[in-house]
Amino acid sequence: MLKGRRVAVIFTASIIGGHELMTVAHLRRYKKKGIEITCYIPFDNKKLSELLQVSEIKHDLHDVRHGNIEIIHAFLNPKHIFHAASFLAKIKKRHDFTFVIQGDIEFGAVFINAGKMLGMKNIISYLPYTHSFKKMDSWAPSVKDFFARFVYKNCNCFFTICDATAKDIIAKNSNAAVRVLENFVTRPEISEIRGVGYEFIPSNETLKVVMAGRVLFRQKGQDILINALKNIKFPLELRVFGDGPDLKRLRELAANLSPNIEVVFLGWKNNVWADSKDIDFIVVPSRYEGVPLIMLESLARNIPVISPARDGMINYLKDDSLYNTGSADFEAYELSKKISDFFFKRENKKVT
């Protein structure tokens, strides 16, 4: 489909999250196949610019800003729509296909709408998940979900990450052509694979756990893990990798845990595994997800994962890694049981 073609890739977020990282990983592969790629990224996304430079992928900047109520602006803000349409009109003659990296349907909605207005047939949405705005606990969810129905119908070609999401897109737009492009991770160095490159020896007493990702409670659920740790009575060390808008709140919650729980904040890192060979498992307490890269990276290293039984996690993890879903308090209780089960099984193995 794309071999020998010129492809524009429009990034819409001013941060780097899992789907931006996954997009760049796919672009590296496509570049090796001889596809001419030009990325257009928000002018303030310095981390993405640095990543593209390291990856030797051509990129330029754009200033079509994503607002807090982007999906509403995408329909009701003439200036914003005209700005996006002018940008698309400027680049469309240079490229055979234009990908819009959406994340969810709100990100880049103005590009989808403007492309429809311009009669562009070659716009493709990369849409990792299709959760409703009510599910994502977004502002004005009913209004956003109303407008989202039209954005789905304004694009007839989608790339997504799993069969469940593909079926959901088709349910929202029966005319859509949808291709599944599964998330993947680069095979780690042998030295990073537990039981192959090194032997894992658990700590004598302390359970060691990693949580990594953007600190955003309404999606990533770091507050659920902290509440779960209130029920833990044995020594536990939690290493937190990442930053984000709820980092200060996370620090405050962690400071109020009992003395047997130690929380270490290590900031945002490209590679968490150099500091994680001695951990017992990682935890992914997300309220909603696609297919989290940290989970795939952990599995590739033979490091156990604990997560809620939802979204892409249920396609990759066995039952003993999954806990039941429900309200935040219920999930915190279920997660604390899963952590305790892991600890006591580990201790029993030491005795035998």
Secondary structure, 3 states (H helix, E strand, C coil): CCCCCEEEEEECCCCCCHHHHHHHHHHHHHHHCCCEEEEEEECCCHHHHHHHHHCCCCEEEECCCCCCCHHHHHHHCHHHHHHHHHHHHHHHHHCCEEEEECCCCCCCHHHHHHHHHCCCCCEEEECCCCCCCCCCCCCCHHHHHHHHHHHHHCCCEEEECCHHHHHHHHHHCCCCEEEECCCCCCCCCHHHCECCCECCCCCCCCEEEEEECCCCHHHHCHHHHHHHHCCCCCCEEEEEECCCCCHHHHHHHHHCCCCCEEEEEEECCCCCHHHCCCCCEEECCCCCCCCCHHHHHHHHCCCCEEEECCCCHHHHCCHHHEECCCCHHHHHHHHHHHHHHHHHHHHHHHHC
